């Protein structure tokens, strides 16, 4: 898990530096079902996602990228698009 967190922090830095995009990374390295769609979860209703995930989303401004978020499903980087 520590190695996964380090890797996600590296990915976050690459996104911030503009050397890659979250969608590209999601398609390449994510094990989530949404990977084939660039990690896009679409719109979701309040209470639909795990609490830690939802809290992280709501704390972001549109266009904001989260730090590493840990849930029961694993580790995540979240880009709020809407």
C-alpha positions in Angstrom: 0.0 0.0 0.0 2.8 2.4 0.7 4.3 1.8 -2.7 0.9 2.4 -4.3 0.6 5.7 -2.4 4.0 6.7 -3.6 3.1 5.8 -7.2 -0.2 7.8 -7.0 1.7 10.8 -5.7 4.1 10.5 -8.6 1.1 10.4 -11.0 -0.4 13.4 -9.3 2.8 15.4 -9.8 2.9 14.4 -13.5 -0.7 15.6 -13.9 0.0 18.9 -12.2 3.2 19.4 -14.3 1.2 18.7 -17.5 3.3 15.7 -18.6 0.2 13.4 -18.5 -3.5 13.5 -18.0 -5.6 11.6 -15.4 -7.7 10.0 -18.2 -4.6 8.6 -19.8 -3.3 7.2 -16.6 -6.7 5.7 -15.7 -6.8 3.9 -19.0 -3.3 2.6 -18.5 -3.0 1.7 -14.8 -6.4 1.7 -13.1 -8.1 -1.5 -12.1 -11.5 0.2 -11.8 -14.3 -0.7 -14.2 -14.3 2.9 -15.4 -10.7 2.7 -16.6 -11.8 2.2 -20.2 -13.6 5.6 -20.0 -10.6 7.4 -18.6 -11.8 6.9 -15.0 -14.9 9.0 -15.5 -17.6 8.2 -13.0 -20.1 10.6 -14.4 -22.5 12.4 -12.1 -23.6 10.7 -8.9 -26.1 11.4 -6.2 -25.2 12.3 -2.6 -24.8 9.1 -0.6 -24.0 6.9 -3.6 -20.2 6.8 -3.2 -18.2 5.7 -0.2 -18.2 8.5 2.4 -14.4 9.2 2.1 -14.7 9.5 -1.7 -17.7 11.7 -1.6 -16.1 14.0 1.0 -13.0 14.3 -1.1 -15.0 15.2 -4.2 -17.1 17.8 -2.3 -13.9 19.4 -0.9 -12.6 20.0 -4.4 -13.3 23.0 -6.6 -14.3 22.2 -10.2 -11.0 21.4 -12.0 -9.3 20.5 -8.7 -7.2 17.3 -8.3 -7.3 15.5 -4.9 -4.4 14.1 -3.0 -4.4 10.4 -2.6 -7.8 9.3 -1.2 -8.2 6.0 0.6 -11.5 4.1 0.7 -12.4 0.4 1.3 -12.1 0.0 -2.5 -8.5 1.2 -2.6 -6.6 4.3 -3.4 -7.8 7.1 -5.7 -6.9 10.3 -7.4 -10.0 12.4 -8.1 -10.4 15.2 -10.6 -13.6 17.1 -10.1 -15.1 18.0 -13.4 -18.5 19.3 -12.4 
